[in-house]
């Protein structure tokens, strides 16, 4: 029998009155206290993320206080770049309740991005085209560290009900060994971020309007 999903961090989505990138919204960073295998992460790793939406756009930011490894060739700000997962990367998985469909978004420390829709677990949708426009940005050396911070914004499907949104946030860091971090992990199993049946509903919080 498969192991039951073990929640590590419950992701949250904040509804904001404004979503202008790269303006800094008043959003708390959520951290990964341990890796996929349950090993606690030192505060010096500083791996974390934050999410926001106004119902039309979704904003995803990730950061790490460790110096990123060598970038993938072509991983420039705003560049659509496959195989970002082979280097340091933050990943956002978006699903919908009661379906097996989901979309994977990758974000590199350099602000490169990649996206793919799946009809079911690891079954890519043929001919998928990411929504446009996609915006990315970077903030070097967060908190005075040697690390990285990057952001990504993209439009949600028109009329998508947030009440049906399901998601997972993950990161892959380092080279030897590779650290696999996920908000939802299956205890005792090899790292696999495509567990669409385990994606939780986010906690939606209403942000105070500006001013």
Beta strands, then each sheet from edge to edge (+ up, - down):
strand 1: 5-7
strand 2: 12-15
strand 3: 30-31
strand 4: 48-53
strand 5: 57-64
strand 6: 89-96
strand 7: 102-107
strand 8: 113-120
strand 9: 123-124
strand 10: 134-138
strand 11: 148-155
strand 12: 165-173
strand 13: 179-182
strand 14: 184-186
strand 15: 200-201
strand 16: 203-206
sheet 1: 1+ 14-
sheet 2: 3+ 4- 2- 16-
sheet 3: 3+ 4- 5+ 11- 10+
sheet 4: 9+ 8- 7+ 6- 12+ 13-
sheet 5: 9+ 8- 7+ 6- 12+ 15-
end
